């Protein structure tokens, strides 16, 4: 076992097949965690495990559909059976479909799908993850929300925004309820991140320019930067951080108007 801030701990990461999830798996493992990589895509998930192992870490993959109660229960059971206990739960899986637009234009089916993955998936992760954390004597929950959970988006994405607002509220509720039982819960709120999830939306130069004007730092976040924030929230470095809206947004929510260039 590698020494580090998460030594002797097991961390489960949903959406671990790429983007923030893969970067977090690498960061957590580098700090000694035994990482359970969860994804609906087995190819992507096993690739993350190989990357962790190649870097000298410990990881295992299990496939799961975060919208399914039975599937989420099984992923938590896998973590406990494989490594003996669960100490860190990173509910990170999410979707951002192109068809998600304004409340007028977004189909009901699209709205339902986004809420099912982004919000219900977090609910189910906590429903089955919290008892496991309690069995381990406590632990940390990190739920991926978004900067759009605290402010309106310049680009219409009503289902995504609603889902992330729900994650923020749910996280606060869990943080208050379980604080005295040794569980901390925090909402990680990234700004736009340079991941495959966002790439299609920024392929058009004009759309990219519209986004960049709102980011004071003038660039997207890298997945490793958001993963570093997740690592902080997972570790004892954040031992008195609970119920937080943890913004990693390059200053977006601090700005009114930012100049081009």
PyMOL commands that set and color helices and strands:
alter all, ss='L'
color gray80, all
select helices_A, chain A and resi 19-30+42-54+69-83+108-135+147-149+158-181+196-202+205-212+223-234+236-238+252-254
alter helices_A, ss='H'
color red, helices_A
select strands_A, chain A and resi 10-14+34-39+58-63+88-91+139-144+183-190+245-248
alter strands_A, ss='S'
color yellow, strands_A
deselect
rebuild
show_as cartoon
